[in-house]
Amino acid sequence: MDTVTVKTERTPATHTKLPDTRKSLTHKFSISDCKGYATVGFYDDGKLGEIFLVMVKKGSTLSGFADALAMMMSLALQHGVPAGTLVRKLLNIRFEPSGLTKNSDIPMAKSIVDYLARWLATRVLTQEERDAAGITLMESSGTTAKSGGDETTCKECGGIMARDGTMKRCGQCGHSQKAD
């Protein structure tokens, strides 16, 4: 068996602590029947520096997972990983709970992780960064802001309906309906 040794020089990441007093934002969310709170803290320059996820059902496996995920995301942010990188990596991760939300910008979430990534995108990414990540926000009319009105929300699951010839088809559940 051949052994290959690769030597690389790495510069250790620098931990940038947040100020003792900082601005923060707390958001209540629900996905299907699962409820929780996301709190984010910011550096003085407005950059995201920490995330806390608290699930209403304390002591559950999901609560422990959410706490661990938020801790790792906070450490990554404090060691220089851009928020946009985290958002792109967490988008579209699918597991239960998933489903409809009460957030009009994010009517459907594939998981808590997917919801968190989409919600963070609405708060910390520029429109250009959201476009690059493929994130489309919903307008109150039910059309997507990015599409110019050619996509609507699926009546069956809340997913995005896209034109397919003379029909509109949902990318989530496959439901189709006649296009206007």
Secondary structure, DSSP 8 states (H G I E B T S, - for coil): -------------------SS--EEEEEEEETTEEEEEEEEE-TTS-EEEEEEEESSTTSHHHHHHHHHHHHHHHHHHTT--HHHHHHHHTT---SS-EEEEETTEEEESSHHHHHHHHHHHHHS-HHHHHHHT---B-TTSBBTTTTSS-EE-TTTS-EEEEETTEEEETTT--EEE--
